[in-house]
Amino acid sequence: MATPDPPGESRVLVAVDASAASLLALELAADLAAALRASLTGLYVEEEDLLHAAGLPFARRVRAQSGELAPFSASELEREWRALAGVAREALTRVAQARRLSWHFEVVRGRALQVVPQASHGVRLAGLGVSSRGERRLGSLAQAALGAAGASVLLVPPQRRPGTHWVAVVDSAASAAAVLGMVAALVDSGAAELPVLLVKSDLDAALVLPPALTTVPRLILPADSTAHTVAARLRSARARGLIVGADSPLATPAAAQGLLNDGWPLLLVR
């Protein structure tokens, strides 16, 4: 049974569909919810466009084992949805209870491109798993989540990184406070591994760290650093993922997709 979210409590939302990427996103989102002292909400979307397609008389599915085409009905799709939602709910229960989080699970029928951004309004952070099979452009759902006003966004590819700490990049004066605020929350949560700060050289002199971050490792990035430069630093640091400001050059759809293709979870903070 879900624990209701207390009124006014900060919330972390994660879209779950039982895929490898979404289940990994759930784990990372739960860790961040614990650091932010937020509740955790899981959202399973029943894609209504698929339901309409399954209702057509010529709808067919490919059998996994034989590769043969077989009839496919709307009722079969709904049974599969219920089974997948059950898997997602069990995963949410497990990760939330392990971190002693209050949690809630919702099933919504609609178009994910509309449901996820709408559900993201008013939350502290919204997370979702994304494909990273060499795509050149960020998917439409991920771009829609990025466009949701106010919420930070966690994008997670299906690969599990062996690292234990987040690396935060400060490459924009406008978003520096938001990035440092997230780093401070991770430090305050007592994480076993301190985050690492990567600061663009042209911002380093003017950057004043709050007292809570004086023990955080701070490295300098060349002013002309690219996503490839940052990815190399992430590999050498054995990072868990990357934190950047939503206005960072690394947060553009092309740069974000490149980092996701390389297997790096991205937390874009606002």
Contacts in CASP RR format, 6 or more apart in sequence:
PFRMAT RR
TARGET T0000
AUTHOR 0000-0000-0000
METHOD contacts of the structure
MODEL  1
MATPDPPGESRVLVAVDASAASLLALELAADLAAALRASLTGLYVEEEDL
LHAAGLPFARRVRAQSGELAPFSASELEREWRALAGVAREALTRVAQARR
LSWHFEVVRGRALQVVPQASHGVRLAGLGVSSRGERRLGSLAQAALGAAG
ASVLLVPPQRRPGTHWVAVVDSAASAAAVLGMVAALVDSGAAELPVLLVK
SDLDAALVLPPALTTVPRLILPADSTAHTVAARLRSARARGLIVGADSPL
ATPAAAQGLLNDGWPLLLVR
2 103 0 8 1.000
2 104 0 8 1.000
2 105 0 8 1.000
3 39 0 8 1.000
3 96 0 8 1.000
3 102 0 8 1.000
3 103 0 8 1.000
3 104 0 8 1.000
4 102 0 8 1.000
4 104 0 8 1.000
5 11 0 8 1.000
5 39 0 8 1.000
5 41 0 8 1.000
5 102 0 8 1.000
5 104 0 8 1.000
6 39 0 8 1.000
6 102 0 8 1.000
9 38 0 8 1.000
9 39 0 8 1.000
9 102 0 8 1.000
10 36 0 8 1.000
10 37 0 8 1.000
10 38 0 8 1.000
10 39 0 8 1.000
10 124 0 8 1.000
11 38 0 8 1.000
11 39 0 8 1.000
11 40 0 8 1.000
11 41 0 8 1.000
11 122 0 8 1.000
11 123 0 8 1.000
11 124 0 8 1.000
12 29 0 8 1.000
12 30 0 8 1.000
12 32 0 8 1.000
12 33 0 8 1.000
12 36 0 8 1.000
12 38 0 8 1.000
12 39 0 8 1.000
12 40 0 8 1.000
12 41 0 8 1.000
12 123 0 8 1.000
12 124 0 8 1.000
12 125 0 8 1.000
12 126 0 8 1.000
12 127 0 8 1.000
13 29 0 8 1.000
13 41 0 8 1.000
13 42 0 8 1.000
13 43 0 8 1.000
13 119 0 8 1.000
13 120 0 8 1.000
13 123 0 8 1.000
13 125 0 8 1.000
13 126 0 8 1.000
13 127 0 8 1.000
13 151 0 8 1.000
14 22 0 8 1.000
14 25 0 8 1.000
14 26 0 8 1.000
14 29 0 8 1.000
14 30 0 8 1.000
14 40 0 8 1.000
14 41 0 8 1.000
14 42 0 8 1.000
14 43 0 8 1.000
14 126 0 8 1.000
14 127 0 8 1.000
14 128 0 8 1.000
14 154 0 8 1.000
15 22 0 8 1.000
15 25 0 8 1.000
15 42 0 8 1.000
15 43 0 8 1.000
15 44 0 8 1.000
15 45 0 8 1.000
15 112 0 8 1.000
15 116 0 8 1.000
15 126 0 8 1.000
15 127 0 8 1.000
15 128 0 8 1.000
15 129 0 8 1.000
16 22 0 8 1.000
16 23 0 8 1.000
16 25 0 8 1.000
16 26 0 8 1.000
16 42 0 8 1.000
16 43 0 8 1.000
16 44 0 8 1.000
16 88 0 8 1.000
16 91 0 8 1.000
16 92 0 8 1.000
17 44 0 8 1.000
17 45 0 8 1.000
17 84 0 8 1.000
17 88 0 8 1.000
18 84 0 8 1.000
18 85 0 8 1.000
18 86 0 8 1.000
18 87 0 8 1.000
18 88 0 8 1.000
18 91 0 8 1.000
19 129 0 8 1.000
19 158 0 8 1.000
20 158 0 8 1.000
21 129 0 8 1.000
21 130 0 8 1.000
21 131 0 8 1.000
21 132 0 8 1.000
21 156 0 8 1.000
21 157 0 8 1.000
21 158 0 8 1.000
22 88 0 8 1.000
22 128 0 8 1.000
22 129 0 8 1.000
22 156 0 8 1.000
23 88 0 8 1.000
23 91 0 8 1.000
24 129 0 8 1.000
24 156 0 8 1.000
24 157 0 8 1.000
24 158 0 8 1.000
24 160 0 8 1.000
24 265 0 8 1.000
25 127 0 8 1.000
25 128 0 8 1.000
25 129 0 8 1.000
25 154 0 8 1.000
25 155 0 8 1.000
25 156 0 8 1.000
25 265 0 8 1.000
26 42 0 8 1.000
26 88 0 8 1.000
26 91 0 8 1.000
26 92 0 8 1.000
26 95 0 8 1.000
27 95 0 8 1.000
28 154 0 8 1.000
28 156 0 8 1.000
28 265 0 8 1.000
29 40 0 8 1.000
29 125 0 8 1.000
29 127 0 8 1.000
29 154 0 8 1.000
30 40 0 8 1.000
30 95 0 8 1.000
30 96 0 8 1.000
30 98 0 8 1.000
30 99 0 8 1.000
30 101 0 8 1.000
31 99 0 8 1.000
32 38 0 8 1.000
32 125 0 8 1.000
32 154 0 8 1.000
32 267 0 8 1.000
33 39 0 8 1.000
33 40 0 8 1.000
33 99 0 8 1.000
33 101 0 8 1.000
33 125 0 8 1.000
34 99 0 8 1.000
34 100 0 8 1.000
34 101 0 8 1.000
34 189 0 8 1.000
35 185 0 8 1.000
35 186 0 8 1.000
35 188 0 8 1.000
35 189 0 8 1.000
35 191 0 8 1.000
36 124 0 8 1.000
36 125 0 8 1.000
36 185 0 8 1.000
38 101 0 8 1.000
38 124 0 8 1.000
38 125 0 8 1.000
39 101 0 8 1.000
39 102 0 8 1.000
39 103 0 8 1.000
39 104 0 8 1.000
40 92 0 8 1.000
40 95 0 8 1.000
40 96 0 8 1.000
40 101 0 8 1.000
40 102 0 8 1.000
40 103 0 8 1.000
40 104 0 8 1.000
41 103 0 8 1.000
41 104 0 8 1.000
41 105 0 8 1.000
41 106 0 8 1.000
41 123 0 8 1.000
42 88 0 8 1.000
42 92 0 8 1.000
42 103 0 8 1.000
42 104 0 8 1.000
42 105 0 8 1.000
42 106 0 8 1.000
43 106 0 8 1.000
43 108 0 8 1.000
43 115 0 8 1.000
43 116 0 8 1.000
43 119 0 8 1.000
44 81 0 8 1.000
44 84 0 8 1.000
44 85 0 8 1.000
44 88 0 8 1.000
44 89 0 8 1.000
44 105 0 8 1.000
44 106 0 8 1.000
44 107 0 8 1.000
44 108 0 8 1.000
45 108 0 8 1.000
45 109 0 8 1.000
45 110 0 8 1.000
45 112 0 8 1.000
45 115 0 8 1.000
45 116 0 8 1.000
46 78 0 8 1.000
46 81 0 8 1.000
46 85 0 8 1.000
46 107 0 8 1.000
46 108 0 8 1.000
46 109 0 8 1.000
46 110 0 8 1.000
47 110 0 8 1.000
47 111 0 8 1.000
47 112 0 8 1.000
48 109 0 8 1.000
48 110 0 8 1.000
48 111 0 8 1.000
49 111 0 8 1.000
50 77 0 8 1.000
51 74 0 8 1.000
51 77 0 8 1.000
51 78 0 8 1.000
51 109 0 8 1.000
53 59 0 8 1.000
54 72 0 8 1.000
54 73 0 8 1.000
54 74 0 8 1.000
54 76 0 8 1.000
54 77 0 8 1.000
55 73 0 8 1.000
55 74 0 8 1.000
59 71 0 8 1.000
59 72 0 8 1.000
59 73 0 8 1.000
60 69 0 8 1.000
60 70 0 8 1.000
60 71 0 8 1.000
60 72 0 8 1.000
61 69 0 8 1.000
61 70 0 8 1.000
61 71 0 8 1.000
61 72 0 8 1.000
62 68 0 8 1.000
62 69 0 8 1.000
62 70 0 8 1.000
63 69 0 8 1.000
63 70 0 8 1.000
85 107 0 8 1.000
88 105 0 8 1.000
89 105 0 8 1.000
92 103 0 8 1.000
92 105 0 8 1.000
93 103 0 8 1.000
93 105 0 8 1.000
95 101 0 8 1.000
96 102 0 8 1.000
96 103 0 8 1.000
106 119 0 8 1.000
108 115 0 8 1.000
108 119 0 8 1.000
112 141 0 8 1.000
113 140 0 8 1.000
113 141 0 8 1.000
113 144 0 8 1.000
116 126 0 8 1.000
116 128 0 8 1.000
116 141 0 8 1.000
116 144 0 8 1.000
116 145 0 8 1.000
116 148 0 8 1.000
117 144 0 8 1.000
117 145 0 8 1.000
117 147 0 8 1.000
117 148 0 8 1.000
119 126 0 8 1.000
120 126 0 8 1.000
120 145 0 8 1.000
120 148 0 8 1.000
120 151 0 8 1.000
120 153 0 8 1.000
121 148 0 8 1.000
121 149 0 8 1.000
121 150 0 8 1.000
121 151 0 8 1.000
122 150 0 8 1.000
122 151 0 8 1.000
123 151 0 8 1.000
124 151 0 8 1.000
124 152 0 8 1.000
125 151 0 8 1.000
125 152 0 8 1.000
125 153 0 8 1.000
125 154 0 8 1.000
125 267 0 8 1.000
126 145 0 8 1.000
126 148 0 8 1.000
126 151 0 8 1.000
126 152 0 8 1.000
126 153 0 8 1.000
126 154 0 8 1.000
127 145 0 8 1.000
127 153 0 8 1.000
127 154 0 8 1.000
127 155 0 8 1.000
127 156 0 8 1.000
128 141 0 8 1.000
128 142 0 8 1.000
128 145 0 8 1.000
128 154 0 8 1.000
128 155 0 8 1.000
128 156 0 8 1.000
129 155 0 8 1.000
129 156 0 8 1.000
129 157 0 8 1.000
129 158 0 8 1.000
130 138 0 8 1.000
130 139 0 8 1.000
130 141 0 8 1.000
130 142 0 8 1.000
130 155 0 8 1.000
130 156 0 8 1.000
130 157 0 8 1.000
130 260 0 8 1.000
131 139 0 8 1.000
131 157 0 8 1.000
131 158 0 8 1.000
132 157 0 8 1.000
132 158 0 8 1.000
132 159 0 8 1.000
132 260 0 8 1.000
132 261 0 8 1.000
132 263 0 8 1.000
134 261 0 8 1.000
135 257 0 8 1.000
135 261 0 8 1.000
136 254 0 8 1.000
136 257 0 8 1.000
137 253 0 8 1.000
137 254 0 8 1.000
137 257 0 8 1.000
138 146 0 8 1.000
138 253 0 8 1.000
138 254 0 8 1.000
138 256 0 8 1.000
138 257 0 8 1.000
138 260 0 8 1.000
139 257 0 8 1.000
142 155 0 8 1.000
142 256 0 8 1.000
143 253 0 8 1.000
145 153 0 8 1.000
145 155 0 8 1.000
146 153 0 8 1.000
146 246 0 8 1.000
146 251 0 8 1.000
146 253 0 8 1.000
146 268 0 8 1.000
150 270 0 8 1.000
151 270 0 8 1.000
152 178 0 8 1.000
152 182 0 8 1.000
152 246 0 8 1.000
152 267 0 8 1.000
152 268 0 8 1.000
152 269 0 8 1.000
152 270 0 8 1.000
153 246 0 8 1.000
153 267 0 8 1.000
153 268 0 8 1.000
154 265 0 8 1.000
154 266 0 8 1.000
154 267 0 8 1.000
154 268 0 8 1.000
155 256 0 8 1.000
155 260 0 8 1.000
155 265 0 8 1.000
155 266 0 8 1.000
155 268 0 8 1.000
156 265 0 8 1.000
156 266 0 8 1.000
157 260 0 8 1.000
157 261 0 8 1.000
157 263 0 8 1.000
157 264 0 8 1.000
157 265 0 8 1.000
159 263 0 8 1.000
161 239 0 8 1.000
161 240 0 8 1.000
161 241 0 8 1.000
161 263 0 8 1.000
161 264 0 8 1.000
161 265 0 8 1.000
162 238 0 8 1.000
163 238 0 8 1.000
163 239 0 8 1.000
163 240 0 8 1.000
163 241 0 8 1.000
164 192 0 8 1.000
164 193 0 8 1.000
164 238 0 8 1.000
164 240 0 8 1.000
165 191 0 8 1.000
165 193 0 8 1.000
165 194 0 8 1.000
165 195 0 8 1.000
165 196 0 8 1.000
165 237 0 8 1.000
165 239 0 8 1.000
165 240 0 8 1.000
166 183 0 8 1.000
166 186 0 8 1.000
166 195 0 8 1.000
166 196 0 8 1.000
166 239 0 8 1.000
166 240 0 8 1.000
166 241 0 8 1.000
166 242 0 8 1.000
166 243 0 8 1.000
166 267 0 8 1.000
167 195 0 8 1.000
167 196 0 8 1.000
167 197 0 8 1.000
167 198 0 8 1.000
167 233 0 8 1.000
167 234 0 8 1.000
167 237 0 8 1.000
167 239 0 8 1.000
167 241 0 8 1.000
167 242 0 8 1.000
167 243 0 8 1.000
168 179 0 8 1.000
168 180 0 8 1.000
168 182 0 8 1.000
168 183 0 8 1.000
168 195 0 8 1.000
168 196 0 8 1.000
168 197 0 8 1.000
168 198 0 8 1.000
168 242 0 8 1.000
168 243 0 8 1.000
168 244 0 8 1.000
169 179 0 8 1.000
169 198 0 8 1.000
169 199 0 8 1.000
169 200 0 8 1.000
169 221 0 8 1.000
169 230 0 8 1.000
169 242 0 8 1.000
169 243 0 8 1.000
169 244 0 8 1.000
169 245 0 8 1.000
169 248 0 8 1.000
169 250 0 8 1.000
170 176 0 8 1.000
170 179 0 8 1.000
170 180 0 8 1.000
170 197 0 8 1.000
170 198 0 8 1.000
170 199 0 8 1.000
170 200 0 8 1.000
170 203 0 8 1.000
170 207 0 8 1.000
171 199 0 8 1.000
171 200 0 8 1.000
171 203 0 8 1.000
171 221 0 8 1.000
171 225 0 8 1.000
171 244 0 8 1.000
171 248 0 8 1.000
171 249 0 8 1.000
171 250 0 8 1.000
172 203 0 8 1.000
172 245 0 8 1.000
172 247 0 8 1.000
172 248 0 8 1.000
172 249 0 8 1.000
173 203 0 8 1.000
173 206 0 8 1.000
174 247 0 8 1.000
175 244 0 8 1.000
175 245 0 8 1.000
175 246 0 8 1.000
175 247 0 8 1.000
175 248 0 8 1.000
175 269 0 8 1.000
175 270 0 8 1.000
176 203 0 8 1.000
176 207 0 8 1.000
178 245 0 8 1.000
178 246 0 8 1.000
178 269 0 8 1.000
178 270 0 8 1.000
179 243 0 8 1.000
179 244 0 8 1.000
179 245 0 8 1.000
179 269 0 8 1.000
180 209 0 8 1.000
180 210 0 8 1.000
180 213 0 8 1.000
181 269 0 8 1.000
182 243 0 8 1.000
182 267 0 8 1.000
182 269 0 8 1.000
183 195 0 8 1.000
183 197 0 8 1.000
183 213 0 8 1.000
183 216 0 8 1.000
183 243 0 8 1.000
184 210 0 8 1.000
184 212 0 8 1.000
184 213 0 8 1.000
186 195 0 8 1.000
187 194 0 8 1.000
187 195 0 8 1.000
187 212 0 8 1.000
187 213 0 8 1.000
187 215 0 8 1.000
187 216 0 8 1.000
188 212 0 8 1.000
194 215 0 8 1.000
194 216 0 8 1.000
194 217 0 8 1.000
195 216 0 8 1.000
195 243 0 8 1.000
196 216 0 8 1.000
196 217 0 8 1.000
196 218 0 8 1.000
196 219 0 8 1.000
196 237 0 8 1.000
196 239 0 8 1.000
197 213 0 8 1.000
197 216 0 8 1.000
197 217 0 8 1.000
197 218 0 8 1.000
197 219 0 8 1.000
198 219 0 8 1.000
198 220 0 8 1.000
198 221 0 8 1.000
198 230 0 8 1.000
198 233 0 8 1.000
199 207 0 8 1.000
199 218 0 8 1.000
199 219 0 8 1.000
199 220 0 8 1.000
199 221 0 8 1.000
200 220 0 8 1.000
200 221 0 8 1.000
200 222 0 8 1.000
200 223 0 8 1.000
200 225 0 8 1.000
201 220 0 8 1.000
201 221 0 8 1.000
201 222 0 8 1.000
201 223 0 8 1.000
202 223 0 8 1.000
204 220 0 8 1.000
209 216 0 8 1.000
209 218 0 8 1.000
219 233 0 8 1.000
221 229 0 8 1.000
221 230 0 8 1.000
221 233 0 8 1.000
222 229 0 8 1.000
227 249 0 8 1.000
227 250 0 8 1.000
227 255 0 8 1.000
227 258 0 8 1.000
227 259 0 8 1.000
230 242 0 8 1.000
230 250 0 8 1.000
230 259 0 8 1.000
231 259 0 8 1.000
231 262 0 8 1.000
231 264 0 8 1.000
234 241 0 8 1.000
234 242 0 8 1.000
234 264 0 8 1.000
239 264 0 8 1.000
240 265 0 8 1.000
241 264 0 8 1.000
241 265 0 8 1.000
241 266 0 8 1.000
241 267 0 8 1.000
242 250 0 8 1.000
242 259 0 8 1.000
242 264 0 8 1.000
242 265 0 8 1.000
242 266 0 8 1.000
242 267 0 8 1.000
243 267 0 8 1.000
243 269 0 8 1.000
244 250 0 8 1.000
244 251 0 8 1.000
244 266 0 8 1.000
244 267 0 8 1.000
244 268 0 8 1.000
244 269 0 8 1.000
245 251 0 8 1.000
245 268 0 8 1.000
245 269 0 8 1.000
245 270 0 8 1.000
246 268 0 8 1.000
246 269 0 8 1.000
246 270 0 8 1.000
248 268 0 8 1.000
249 255 0 8 1.000
250 256 0 8 1.000
250 259 0 8 1.000
250 266 0 8 1.000
251 266 0 8 1.000
251 268 0 8 1.000
256 266 0 8 1.000
256 268 0 8 1.000
259 266 0 8 1.000
260 266 0 8 1.000
END
